[in-house]
């Protein structure tokens, strides 16, 4: 099965885990767009929906849902999102779509994080996918030098401005054995807004659509 079919299978399964009337948090990316499509078809109604990017907000509105401000609603009961990589501890790399800061905020505010993936996102060691880091624009070079000191290879994502008006540095060449430690060290660098390593805000449940179309929940 191709990746789009697998994303749809994982999204459909996630819908089954979601009750009507809850406050729902929604992430960003192509898997999440499949989820929003399935949400529209499900006919479910929610107390409130909050989401992590303008692209998701536009898709939700187009699907007939109202999107609320996180400050104005109860803590989301469930947050649904995907990731770029996930290890067996359910720690993740996120931010391929540059929405990592808002994704992490909603994940932190939510009671449960359901991560929906196709099998290709599962890895033994995080780091093959470059780690996105959102930075204040004027701090880009400074943060880049600090990343080099930590053994990473920073590459500025030139064509990208985040929904928060900031820039993204993608860090290559990291074999991440201790995600929590690296996340903490990166967060300490002045000018870093958020780090695409999700070790504290890791997934509660993962729904994996396997290559043969079957579902694994873990
Ligand atoms: C966006 C993200 C996405 O969850 C991640 O990039 C996966 O995207 P996709 O579903 O398109 O594979 O973190 O910032």
Boltz pocket constraint, residues with backbone or C-beta under 6 A from the ligand:
constraints:
  - pocket:
      binder: B
      contacts: [[A, 27], [A, 28], [A, 29], [A, 30], [A, 31], [A, 32], [A, 81], [A, 82], [A, 83], [A, 84], [A, 93], [A, 94], [A, 95], [A, 96], [A, 97], [A, 98], [A, 99], [A, 100], [A, 103]]
      max_distance: 6.0
